[in-house]
Amino acid sequence: MLRQSALACAGRRALPNPPIRRSLPLLLRQKPRAASPFPPARRWQGTFSAGFAPPSPASLGTPRRAGTYTRTRKWSRRLLVLSAVLGAGYAADQYFYSAGIARSLRTFGLGLLVALDYKLNFRPTPLPVLGSEGGIPELHRRNAERLFSLLRDNGGLYLKIGQAIAMQSAVLPAEFQKMFARMFDDAPQDGWEAVERVIREDFGGRSVEEVFGVSFAGREGMGFMERTARASASVAQVHWARLPDGREVAIKIQKPEIKKQIGWDLWAFKVVTRVYTYWFDLPLYSLVPFITERLMLETDFENEAKNSELMRQLVADEPRLRGRVYVPPVYHELSSKRVLTTEWIEGVRLWDKASLTRPWIGGHGNGSAGVHGALLESPDMDVLRREMRANPDSQFLKPERAEWKGRNNKAGLGVSTKDVMTTMVDLFSAQIFKWGVVHCDPHPGNIFIRRLPNGNPELVLIDHGLYVYMSDKFRREYGQFWKSLMTFDNEKIAEITAEWGIKAADLFASATLMRPYEGGNGEFKSEMLRNLEDGKTASQRSYEMQQRMKQGIRDILSDEEKWPKELVFIGRNMRIVQGNNQFLGSPVNRIKMMGEWASRSLFEDRNLPWNQRVTNMWRHLLFKTVLALTDVAFYFYKMRQLLGLGGGMEDEVEARMRRVAKEMGVELQHDVFEG
């Protein structure tokens, strides 16, 4: 019967799989399966007709629309478009702005994080939130680490900003001072292709060989140039070259990415400073336009060439500095906005104290190489040509000229550190008080020392990108202010600081002298120490002191329109000079020397009327008598230093400044400068 039903079914419609007939008995003999614990899968609920006949189309119901998953597809498309836009933006940022936009976004993100951290955790009693452990010192440490990493990772102008912070870090918490002591202006050098590109762009498509007359194949009658930089910093790198006429030159070449990044970097700096000014209620933004203008000019090598030539002329016209200070000449025909070519300097860096003071073995009446701009001794040209032919990328073309060091490097220039510092203080005092043209980056790397034939030192000043120009009015006021500090003329100090829009005269006087000013009425210090009971915790005391120091900064910058912006960079100059003197053992009375220059400039100023100059001359003679008293203290500390009983005068000034600052809630770490 079952066979007949199957045949009848097959007669109506052929089955698509004929072998099912052979397997049917097998299916009938299979044992029934155990019931599944899971619910049955969804299946068609209709009934088959006899003989396993397929259902009719009418019994299947209305067709359902296929699922389209529109939401998933929409978000997938959005994600794809966003990825494409971000990828294109990243590529464009890398190509057109050398990651300037990415650097700015990184700055904004970290700046917001630091600001929120301080808003939440800078308080006498920390909130029980993430990051509050360790109190205020830990708060300073982690944010100093964050800012340091940001500046180092971004590089370029961010390193310049970091250097500025490092030089003024004495007013920052100790954790910031220690961190920014590691902020050095060094960076990996760019490859030779980048150097060639900058030179071609700035010199109308001409090659390096055509511009400088050099050959990398060792051709006769041509000069030489090292493709590997002798020094590399955040903005530029320096290559040595010997021109066909025998002059050895330093070619300073700006890194190509700086031109693309500078606009974004300065914009980010302005935005972050504006936010912090509003958020922390500190009048900082008023300084930003002047600072950014200086940084812009520092990347313009034509401006640097102008500064260098002006300083060279001023030194040549000053009898007290002529022959003691040397500024290398600029070769304008080989320079542009991003390329600066100057005389190559052979000398000893200021930080190499041992090489300065070790005995001289070069012979009596002889000086070191290149003094007064003398042409350097020619190397063996045949040897150089063979080296170039064998290795065009050689790093060993420049003669080392180290004979003066002796066989075992036991010799040196044999100059006095006192003579070195006397020349340095005279130079920068003349810049501030007499000329009003101030080199604002006199760190040890920018100063070379050479030995003159008479045994005295010659100071060579390089890197003239960062300058400030003082008006005659401000220069005279600053000279009078400095002179008043030496004579405790509090009325004159109050008059000048009021003219500059400064309320905290005592605090500003101490910051200018870089030592506690003891001639004032002590009003600021008394206010700082008022109501600080002994029963308060260290965290509460530190919080209140730093809050009052914040008010002191507001008082110094109380009138943003009157406040002379040049003071930012003049203070930087004086701080570095003080650090140089301290590093060399405080061989000179820096404060007395600067005071004398300040007083002398007031009667030597030819723009003043004769009667005013005569009056200033008489006052200068009286002032010199007062200054003689400072020598008593200077030689007292000098004798104590020689006997091994303590440091020099700068060390004593530093120690006293630390004690007073600590009473005011500031921990000074000036020794970090020695790095």
Buried (B, 14 or more C-beta within 10 A) or exposed (E): EEEEEBEEBEEEEEEEEEEEEEEEEEEEEEEEEEEEEEEEEEEEEEEEEEBEEEEEEEEEEEEEEEEEEEEEEEEEEEEEEEEEEEEEEEEEBBEEBBBBBBBBBBBBEBBEEBBEBBEBBBBBEBEEEEBBEEBBBBBBBBBBEBBBEBBBEBBBBBBBBBBBBBBBBBBBBBBBBBBBBEBBBEBEBBEBEBBBEBBBBBBEEEEBBEBBBBBBEBEEEBBBBBBBBBBBBBBBBBBBBBBEEEBBBBBBBBBBBBBBBBEBBBBBBBBBBEBBBEEEEBBBBBBBEBBBEBBBBBBBBBBBBBBBBBBBEBBBEBEBBEBBBBBBBBBEEBBBBBBBBBBBBBBBBBBBBEBBBBEBBBEEEBBBBBBEEEEBEEBEEEEBBEBBBEEEEBEEBBBEBEEBBBEEEEBBBBBBBBBBBBBBBBBBBBBBBBBBBBBBBBBBBBBBBBBBBEBBBBBBBBBBBBBBEBEEEBBBBBBBBBBBBBBBBBEBBBBBBEBBBBBBBBBBBBBBBBBBBEBBEBEBBEBBBEEBEEEBEEBBBBBBBBEBBBBBBBBBBBBEEEBBBBBBBBBBBBBBBBBBBBBBBBBBBBBBBBBBBBBBBBBBBEEBEEEEBEBBBEBBEEBBEBBEEBEEBBEEBBEBBEEEEEBBBBBBBBBEBBEBBEBBBBBBBBBBBEE
